[in-house]
Amino acid sequence: MRLNTYPQKKSWSELVKRPVLKREKLTETITEIFDEVSKNGDNALIEFNRKFDNAEVETIKVSQKEVIEAESLVGDALKSAIRQAKENIAKFHASQVPQTEKIETVKGVLCWRENRAIGKVGIYIPGGTAPLFSTVLMLAIPAQLAGCTEIVLCTPPDKEGKINPAILYAAKLCGVTEIFRTGGAQAIAAMTLGTESIPAVYKIFGPGNQYVVAAKEFAQNYKVAIDMPAGPSEVLIIADEEAVPAFCAADLLSQAEHGSDSQVVFLTTDEKVLEETVRETEKQLAVLPRNEMAAEALRNSHFILMETLDEALEFSNQYAPEHLILAMENAEQYISRIENAGSVFLGNYSCESAGDYASGTNHTLPTNGFAKNYSGVSLDSFVKKITFQNLSEEGLRNLGKTIEIMAEAEGLSAHKNAVSIRLKEQNERL
């Protein structure tokens, strides 16, 4: 852990940096993977499964039989939990369906906008150190609500070439149309380029390590859209004297256990809370099953004593965290001060894991400072928005002169004529 006491603002730019791999190495590796998948398709994916996941697989596609059998391998308690989470997530995302409203901008000129689903989407589900079946819910539910006709899922297999049953159960529950056992950057390449088994998609969703994020960025060179740069997980907590150190430590570790490249940041204005949170973090870390990974993440993390809450909020906006927890009294009064964050948790009882699993909000969120210019996944992420306009004869008469003047001023005579010829026809007929 890195402890900092009242850091000067000039040092903040260093404190908000995330641990990253060298970009040159990433780009070189991703290019090689895309080239290999382009040349050898499924065979390349089978070889990458062997190389990166130590998994022997004969076929990339998961059969319907495997999906059906997986249901019996998931315990009733977990099934019930998944169904409740699905209900909450669906309820929250269904509320985002817009009502079409036609606006008359000028008498006789109607304008409106309608959603159209992105036909083919790919969702990437991490499955290495932790099989994130919850991410299936977060991505497949809004995709299904949006009306996406093809929902393709890729996830890495275990050493026996199998997919975690909970992932398969959630996929079936949420309308995933095809499932493939391949992970990492090669899965992104497959959904971008297409292989013998895996169809090329129009947009790719899902979190992952820095290789997956780099592959998603690379996919855009092939005119495939992505949800956002969603990489290693992170959380920032702002705590006042009313914070509960044990709760704060638990939230910090919940993100640290995602992976060694995760980062957690703790800010407080109370020295006692800082000291107790550090002790609690060490205490809880000692009994955490994934403590080696969490300990590595903590080495790249910061515990900072700030002068004021205003300063802490300013630091947070500069950091732009994926998850922001306000562990403080009257947390809601600070909402208007939050400019950059993926998802915000208010008060001592709003644990970050609620958003990860079942409160209803989406947990696929921008990381690495991208909360400054990206939103988390929502229903909007799975649709295109098409604008419409309908001009009556009266509408064209009311707006025509404005269009003609503007087109002429730009030197675009054909644009002007498209209006003039219609107005002339009207005048001759009338």
C-alpha positions as MATLAB code, in Angstrom:
seq = 'MRLNTYPQKKSWSELVKRPVLKREKLTETITEIFDEVSKNGDNALIEFNRKFDNAEVETIKVSQKEVIEAESLVGDALKSAIRQAKENIAKFHASQVPQTEKIETVKGVLCWRENRAIGKVGIYIPGGTAPLFSTVLMLAIPAQLAGCTEIVLCTPPDKEGKINPAILYAAKLCGVTEIFRTGGAQAIAAMTLGTESIPAVYKIFGPGNQYVVAAKEFAQNYKVAIDMPAGPSEVLIIADEEAVPAFCAADLLSQAEHGSDSQVVFLTTDEKVLEETVRETEKQLAVLPRNEMAAEALRNSHFILMETLDEALEFSNQYAPEHLILAMENAEQYISRIENAGSVFLGNYSCESAGDYASGTNHTLPTNGFAKNYSGVSLDSFVKKITFQNLSEEGLRNLGKTIEIMAEAEGLSAHKNAVSIRLKEQNERL';
ca = [
       0.000    0.000    0.000;
       1.151    3.497   -0.759;
       0.331    5.954    2.004;
       0.174    9.673    1.220;
      -0.532   12.504    3.640;
      -1.943   15.768    2.316;
      -0.425   15.478   -1.179;
       0.099   18.706   -3.082;
      -2.080   19.156   -6.198;
       0.995   19.214   -8.406;
       1.580   15.566   -7.435;
      -1.943   14.409   -8.255;
      -1.145   13.662  -11.886;
       1.233   10.932  -10.694;
      -1.202    9.570   -8.120;
      -4.014    9.099  -10.673;
      -1.870    7.004  -13.029;
      -2.850    3.358  -13.472;
      -0.372    0.495  -13.843;
      -0.100   -0.315  -17.567;
       1.820   -2.546  -19.927;
       4.098   -0.974  -22.499;
       1.961    0.081  -25.446;
       4.444   -1.064  -28.074;
       4.399   -4.615  -26.728;
       0.606   -4.657  -26.571;
       0.171   -3.466  -30.149;
       2.676   -5.970  -31.480;
       1.004   -8.878  -29.675;
      -2.523   -7.878  -30.727;
      -1.504   -7.481  -34.366;
       0.015  -10.966  -34.369;
      -3.123  -12.477  -32.836;
      -5.438  -10.813  -35.364;
      -3.210  -11.965  -38.235;
      -3.219  -15.542  -36.978;
      -7.011  -15.627  -36.528;
      -7.469  -14.090  -39.982;
      -5.308  -16.787  -41.591;
      -6.285  -19.894  -39.625;
      -9.712  -19.215  -38.108;
     -10.932  -21.882  -35.672;
      -7.601  -23.716  -35.748;
      -5.873  -20.585  -34.513;
      -8.380  -20.323  -31.650;
      -7.850  -23.962  -30.686;
      -4.093  -23.376  -30.601;
      -4.493  -20.166  -28.573;
      -6.678  -22.077  -26.079;
      -3.790  -24.496  -25.658;
      -1.162  -21.762  -25.428;
      -2.858  -19.209  -23.169;
      -5.391  -21.251  -21.165;
      -3.698  -24.669  -21.174;
      -6.998  -26.004  -22.501;
      -7.487  -28.798  -25.008;
     -10.638  -28.350  -27.084;
     -11.812  -30.097  -30.222;
     -14.548  -27.668  -31.230;
     -14.969  -23.986  -30.537;
     -18.759  -23.900  -30.492;
     -20.604  -24.937  -27.336;
     -23.392  -27.365  -28.213;
     -26.998  -26.997  -27.178;
     -26.625  -30.261  -25.282;
     -23.857  -28.737  -23.135;
     -26.022  -25.705  -22.394;
     -28.948  -27.888  -21.318;
     -26.730  -30.129  -19.177;
     -25.197  -27.101  -17.437;
     -28.528  -26.234  -15.865;
     -28.439  -29.377  -13.718;
     -24.950  -28.495  -12.499;
     -25.997  -25.132  -11.044;
     -27.369  -25.240   -7.510;
     -30.912  -24.089   -6.785;
     -29.746  -21.254   -4.529;
     -27.502  -19.834   -7.253;
     -30.243  -20.228   -9.877;
     -32.615  -18.290   -7.651;
     -30.034  -15.553   -7.079;
     -29.350  -15.265  -10.816;
     -33.066  -15.022  -11.580;
     -33.569  -12.269   -8.986;
     -30.594  -10.349  -10.325;
     -31.983  -10.779  -13.858;
     -35.331   -9.362  -12.759;
     -33.727   -6.269  -11.193;
     -31.368   -5.651  -14.113;
     -34.199   -6.066  -16.625;
     -36.432   -3.698  -14.653;
     -33.782   -0.974  -14.542;
     -32.811   -1.295  -18.213;
     -36.409   -1.563  -19.458;
     -37.011    1.874  -17.923;
     -34.515    3.232  -20.463;
     -36.734    2.441  -23.464;
     -37.614    5.881  -24.884;
     -41.037    7.076  -25.978;
     -41.075    8.387  -29.534;
     -42.047   12.050  -29.592;
     -42.625   13.936  -32.824;
     -41.537   17.566  -32.648;
     -42.968   20.219  -34.950;
     -40.000   22.554  -35.353;
     -41.853   24.781  -37.828;
     -45.499   24.575  -38.872;
     -45.649   21.570  -41.212;
     -42.160   20.241  -40.323;
     -42.122   17.143  -38.109;
     -38.881   15.660  -36.706;
     -38.395   12.622  -34.495;
     -35.984    9.871  -33.553;
     -36.425    6.093  -33.275;
     -34.262    3.268  -31.914;
     -33.145    0.345  -34.038;
     -31.327   -2.596  -32.502;
     -27.778   -3.398  -33.540;
     -28.409   -6.680  -35.341;
     -25.337   -8.712  -34.348;
     -23.496   -8.096  -31.089;
     -20.649   -9.960  -29.429;
     -20.262  -10.169  -25.673;
     -16.970  -11.130  -24.066;
     -17.135  -12.800  -20.668;
     -13.891  -13.117  -18.672;
     -13.528  -16.609  -17.266;
      -9.921  -17.039  -16.224;
      -9.343  -16.311  -12.545;
     -13.071  -15.720  -11.986;
     -15.901  -16.879  -14.297;
     -18.003  -13.715  -14.474;
     -21.473  -15.095  -15.139;
     -22.815  -11.806  -13.730;
     -21.427  -10.053  -16.801;
     -23.607  -12.300  -18.968;
     -26.625  -10.741  -17.246;
     -25.265   -7.213  -17.608;
     -24.726   -7.550  -21.351;
     -27.251  -10.079  -22.633;
     -30.266   -8.600  -20.811;
     -30.081   -5.117  -22.397;
     -29.155   -6.712  -25.742;
     -32.307   -8.822  -25.596;
     -34.429   -5.856  -24.471;
     -33.046   -3.767  -27.330;
     -34.057   -6.448  -29.844;
     -30.627   -7.627  -31.016;
     -31.265  -10.692  -33.203;
     -27.845  -12.325  -32.740;
     -26.091  -12.312  -29.357;
     -22.742  -14.093  -29.660;
     -20.864  -14.968  -26.468;
     -17.172  -15.814  -26.193;
     -15.503  -16.934  -22.964;
     -12.308  -18.875  -22.190;
     -12.585  -22.591  -21.341;
     -11.102  -24.272  -18.298;
      -8.236  -26.767  -18.621;
     -10.715  -29.488  -19.546;
     -12.118  -27.371  -22.349;
     -15.379  -26.706  -20.509;
     -17.287  -23.511  -19.771;
     -18.430  -22.720  -16.241;
     -22.036  -24.015  -15.885;
     -23.252  -20.748  -14.323;
     -22.121  -18.859  -17.434;
     -24.031  -21.280  -19.654;
     -27.119  -21.128  -17.427;
     -27.132  -17.316  -17.432;
     -26.584  -17.247  -21.194;
     -29.573  -19.478  -21.835;
     -31.716  -17.500  -19.387;
     -30.902  -14.201  -21.115;
     -31.336  -15.160  -24.760;
     -27.731  -15.614  -25.941;
     -27.934  -17.218  -29.386;
     -24.451  -18.788  -29.731;
     -21.645  -19.574  -27.289;
     -17.978  -20.188  -28.088;
     -15.064  -21.419  -25.959;
     -12.342  -18.931  -26.681;
     -11.015  -16.066  -24.611;
      -8.582  -13.187  -24.515;
      -7.601  -11.013  -27.439;
      -8.154  -13.953  -29.806;
     -11.874  -14.005  -28.944;
     -12.123  -10.323  -29.827;
     -10.294  -11.004  -33.101;
     -12.706  -13.857  -33.894;
     -15.805  -11.726  -33.307;
     -14.254   -8.964  -35.393;
     -13.089  -10.999  -38.378;
     -15.327  -14.050  -38.197;
     -14.136  -17.675  -38.422;
     -15.640  -20.923  -39.681;
     -17.702  -21.115  -36.469;
     -17.884  -17.606  -35.041;
     -19.837  -14.953  -36.976;
     -18.400  -11.464  -37.332;
     -20.438   -8.980  -35.304;
     -21.175   -5.271  -35.548;
     -20.305   -4.289  -31.977;
     -18.307   -5.939  -29.184;
     -19.019   -5.601  -25.464;
     -17.379   -6.727  -22.270;
     -14.552   -6.134  -19.804;
     -11.169   -7.802  -19.736;
      -7.485   -7.420  -19.059;
      -5.263   -4.985  -20.933;
      -4.867   -7.395  -23.844;
      -8.635   -7.633  -24.279;
      -8.999   -3.859  -24.077;
      -6.225   -3.364  -26.643;
      -7.863   -5.947  -28.924;
     -11.205   -4.135  -28.708;
      -9.520   -0.878  -29.641;
      -7.776   -2.660  -32.541;
     -11.121   -4.079  -33.724;
     -12.249   -0.565  -34.575;
      -9.777   -0.610  -37.479;
     -12.139   -3.171  -39.043;
     -15.239   -0.956  -38.627;
     -16.438   -2.918  -35.615;
     -17.753   -0.752  -32.794;
     -17.016   -1.346  -29.105;
     -18.818   -0.414  -25.934;
     -15.903    1.374  -24.251;
     -12.355    0.783  -23.025;
     -13.356   -1.440  -20.083;
     -10.186   -2.826  -18.579;
      -8.857   -3.807  -15.149;
     -11.259   -3.017  -12.330;
     -10.888   -0.080   -9.959;
     -12.630    1.659   -7.070;
     -12.148    4.963   -5.287;
     -13.614    5.548   -1.822;
     -14.106    8.936   -0.211;
     -14.652    8.579    3.542;
     -15.388   11.042    6.310;
     -15.375   10.470   10.067;
     -18.712    8.625    9.835;
     -17.286    5.915    7.569;
     -16.993    2.341    8.843;
     -13.369    1.210    8.276;
     -14.304   -2.483    8.055;
     -16.838   -1.710    5.320;
     -14.323    0.414    3.411;
     -11.670   -2.289    3.617;
     -14.117   -4.897    2.335;
     -15.011   -2.721   -0.678;
     -11.356   -2.053   -1.461;
     -10.561   -5.766   -1.399;
     -13.623   -6.627   -3.486;
     -11.987   -4.807   -6.371;
      -8.388   -5.773   -5.578;
      -9.284   -9.476   -5.853;
     -10.307   -9.042   -9.514;
      -6.670   -9.151  -10.587;
      -3.143   -8.004   -9.909;
      -3.612   -5.122  -12.366;
      -6.683   -3.795  -10.521;
      -6.314   -0.593   -8.524;
      -7.998    0.766   -5.413;
      -7.785    4.268   -3.957;
      -8.903    5.363   -0.499;
      -9.333    9.045    0.365;
     -10.310   10.354    3.772;
     -10.198   13.541    5.784;
      -9.968   11.656    9.075;
      -6.598   10.290   10.198;
      -8.163    7.747   12.569;
     -10.379    6.378    9.782;
      -7.316    6.101    7.537;
      -5.314    4.164   10.110;
      -8.192    1.831   10.969;
      -9.009    1.190    7.303;
      -5.382    0.243    6.599;
      -5.436   -2.175    9.560;
      -8.780   -3.630    8.492;
      -7.550   -4.086    4.932;
      -4.507   -6.006    6.137;
      -6.644   -8.070    8.517;
      -9.238   -9.012    5.889;
      -6.574   -9.609    3.251;
      -4.938  -12.266    5.424;
      -8.033  -14.490    5.291;
      -9.049  -13.761    1.697;
      -8.836  -16.864   -0.552;
      -7.506  -14.800   -3.480;
      -5.144  -12.832   -1.246;
      -2.011  -13.122   -3.394;
      -3.722  -11.409   -6.321;
      -5.346   -8.822   -4.071;
      -2.027   -8.140   -2.334;
      -0.366   -7.475   -5.687;
      -3.136   -5.037   -6.615;
      -2.755   -3.264   -3.277;
       0.915   -2.622   -4.027;
      -0.227   -0.361   -6.865;
      -2.914    1.341   -4.782;
      -3.118    4.487   -2.685;
      -4.380    5.395    0.780;
      -4.473    9.180    0.991;
      -5.229   11.626    3.797;
      -6.824   14.792    2.357;
      -7.381   18.200    3.917;
     -11.079   18.540    2.985;
     -13.909   16.636    1.327;
     -13.950   19.289   -1.404;
     -10.338   18.410   -2.173;
     -11.154   14.700   -2.139;
     -13.989   15.207   -4.636;
     -11.709   17.267   -6.859;
      -9.106   14.479   -6.789;
     -11.787   11.912   -7.595;
     -12.959   13.879  -10.628;
      -9.386   13.981  -11.872;
      -8.984   10.227  -11.297;
     -12.401    9.461  -12.883;
     -12.959    6.092  -11.182;
     -14.895    3.152  -12.545;
     -16.601    2.794   -9.148;
     -16.926    5.675   -6.673;
     -18.086    5.078   -3.101;
     -19.046    8.010   -0.879;
     -18.718    6.472    2.583;
     -19.890    9.555    4.378;
     -22.785   11.148    6.205;
     -25.388   12.803    3.966;
     -23.666   11.457    0.864;
     -26.450   12.579   -1.460;
     -25.670   16.239   -0.848;
     -22.401   15.739   -2.777;
     -23.987   14.247   -5.920;
     -23.860   17.498   -7.879;
     -20.101   17.682   -7.269;
     -19.435   14.386   -9.049;
     -18.374   14.994  -12.643;
     -16.450   11.850  -13.626;
     -17.369    8.351  -12.440;
     -18.718    5.162  -13.946;
     -21.122    4.238  -11.128;
     -21.587    5.822   -7.704;
     -22.472    4.184   -4.382;
     -23.879    6.424   -1.668;
     -23.505    5.858    2.063;
     -22.095    3.130    4.282;
     -24.501    0.418    3.172;
     -24.231    0.853   -0.604;
     -21.533   -1.742   -1.137;
     -19.931   -1.841   -4.575;
     -20.783   -5.518   -5.004;
     -24.492   -4.593   -5.062;
     -23.911   -2.899   -8.401;
     -21.697   -5.742   -9.556;
     -24.482   -8.268   -9.131;
     -28.048   -7.401   -8.413;
     -29.122   -3.828   -7.641;
     -30.067   -3.337  -11.297;
     -27.459   -0.910  -12.627;
     -24.914   -2.149  -15.148;
     -21.436   -3.152  -14.005;
     -19.735   -2.821  -17.400;
     -18.141    0.562  -16.829;
     -15.329    2.769  -18.167;
     -11.969    2.367  -16.443;
      -8.513    3.917  -16.675;
      -9.887    7.468  -16.545;
     -12.313    6.967  -19.429;
     -15.223    7.898  -17.151;
     -14.321   11.438  -18.234;
     -15.793   10.754  -21.664;
     -17.617    7.390  -21.639;
     -20.754    6.097  -19.933;
     -21.353    2.612  -18.631;
     -23.294    0.100  -20.698;
     -27.034    0.768  -20.948;
     -29.891   -0.034  -23.291;
     -28.625    2.794  -25.515;
     -25.401    0.857  -26.061;
     -27.272   -1.791  -28.075;
     -29.223    0.492  -30.391;
     -28.683    2.965  -33.176;
     -30.758    6.126  -33.176;
     -32.232    7.136  -36.515;
     -33.725   10.570  -37.078;
     -36.778   11.180  -39.271;
     -38.340   14.275  -40.784;
     -41.561   14.796  -42.689;
     -42.193   18.109  -44.450;
     -45.647   18.900  -45.777;
     -46.126   21.375  -48.612;
     -46.844   24.025  -45.994;
     -43.718   22.995  -44.092;
     -41.492   23.412  -47.134;
     -43.007   26.841  -47.843;
     -42.336   27.906  -44.258;
     -38.736   26.618  -44.215;
     -37.745   26.816  -47.894;
     -36.404   30.360  -48.001;
     -34.134   29.711  -45.009;
     -32.668   26.628  -46.716;
     -32.172   28.446  -50.036;
     -30.327   31.351  -48.406;
     -28.033   29.069  -46.405;
     -27.263   26.782  -49.373;
     -26.472   29.731  -51.624;
     -24.169   31.232  -48.979;
     -22.213   27.960  -48.895;
     -22.010   27.841  -52.686;
     -24.016   24.624  -52.943;
     -26.362   25.329  -55.808;
     -27.774   21.804  -56.067;
     -28.801   21.953  -52.430;
     -30.651   25.210  -53.119;
     -32.254   23.806  -56.240;
     -33.647   20.793  -54.365;
     -35.831   23.298  -52.507;
     -36.399   25.780  -55.338;
     -37.710   23.159  -57.778;
     -40.323   22.038  -55.265;
     -41.405   25.570  -54.415;
     -41.701   26.326  -58.116;
     -43.902   23.261  -58.651;
     -46.118   24.357  -55.779;
     -46.480   27.894  -57.098;
     -47.323   26.704  -60.610;
     -49.944   24.317  -59.304;
     -51.487   26.879  -56.982;
];
